[in-house]
Amino acid sequence: MTDVVRMTSMSWRERRQAWPRWVGYATLGWAVAYGGFGLGCVLSGTPLFYQGDDPGPVELGWLLVGLGALAALATPTRARALLWTACALSTVCAFGLLMDVITLMVNQDVDSAAGFLKNALGGIGAGLLAATARTGDARPATGARPAPSPASRGVHLAAYAGTAAFVPYAAMKVTWAVGGTFAGVSGAEMLAKSEENGASGLWLTLASWGLDATALLAALGLFLLFGLIRPWGQVFPRWTLFLSGRRVPRWLPLTPALIGAATLAPYGVLGIGYCALATVGAVRVRPGDFPSSADALLVSWIGLGAFAVYGVALTVAARSYWLRTRPA
């Protein structure tokens, strides 16, 4: 109780620096909330997991209840093995968070409010559980952050590879946006399909200007990638006006980077594995919105290949940024 009273009287900076003392309380509160959320969804018959557009069994909500119980058991005792296990499971439960955020930004809506909340809470939980597991190794930051520095040559090469992987993806999307035809589908057909699927006015307006929203998001992703490897990602550059010269808070680039890496890397790597199986005829790809399975497979190779290479590059860049910006 004394620790709680002391924490409430701290400034934000002091509270942030004293995270090893309060993160356990936050993790325990999350565990109770997450388990309660899962139980409420089970009792109300609300599905939380989906396979494509099809809802999975409601009973899968018990996984959240079990995860919350595991975290609540491991947090007071700081049982590292259990905490890291719960962190991994929470990351899996947050798998679709990035896709939900993109859908929310573009369509101003999500496919499932309960699923979005499950993903968001899973992402928060993964961060809290990882921090709690590390409290035994935590040391007070007595020194200043290191001077801004670029990443190593190897990290730069990974970033260049991630950039190159998005070139075919952006070319495909821009071709449709300007009314061209790719993989047997014209830009007009793609726009009509977007309207049929309930695309927002923002999405349709951008398309009418010859701009594809996902291509723009890919550009933002590349901006984030290079911010992680260049010194201007650690100190605001001159074009940021009144922020110029100030240190960039570490969480600002790391939060989207970690969410993106945890989502895109496994999604892309598993996806290209599936594409490889389809290419050799081991599995069959459904045509979907395309004239043939071959057209659908071509688009899948381009999209999932971009996500895989970029996701791995983002993981490497985020790790480099984390290490280069750690206070002494």
Secondary structure, 3 states (H helix, E strand, C coil): CHHHHHHHCCCHHHHHHCHHHHHHHHHHHHHHHHHHHHHHHHHHCCCCCEECCEECCHHHHHHHHHHHHHHHHHHHHCCHHHHHHHHHHHHHHCCCHHHHHHHHHHHCCCCCHHHHHHHHHHHHHHHHHHHHHCHHHCCCCCCCCCCCCCCCHHHHHHHHHHHHHHHHHHHHHHHHHCCCEECCEEHHHHHHHHHHCCCCHHHHHHHHCCCCHHHHHHHHHHHHHHHHHCHHHCECCHHHHHHCCCECCCHHHHHHHHHHHHHHHHHHHHHHHHHHHHHCCCCCCCCCCCCCHHHHHHHHHHHHHHHHHHHHHHHHHHHHHHHHCCCC
